Amino acid sequence: MSPDSVTAGSVRSADELNAAIRALWSHPQVPLTDGQRAEYARLCAELRQVERGNVVEAA
């Protein structure tokens, strides 16, 4: 799964996604595992989609 693809039907808020991202980095001195890096990329992609959905087009 590419980092830009997000599971259909995902309805997490930006706050929930940010909290999940912060939780992955709770110990910044410890490097992330491959699985954690994949999760981080997925969360960031989902957050980008949520943020784009919150943008209102200017008139």
C-alpha positions, 0 to 999 in steps of 0.5 A: 500500500502506498503512503498516499492511499488511505483506507476508504471510510476512514473517519478519524479527525486531525486531532486523533491522527496527530495524537497517533503520530505523536504517540509513535514519536514518544521516545525521539531518541529511539529510532522507529522500526520499519513497521512504525515508519510504515504506520507513520507514512500511512498516518501522514497520508490520512492526515493530508486527506483530512486536511484537504477535506477541511479546505473550503474553496475561495469564491 
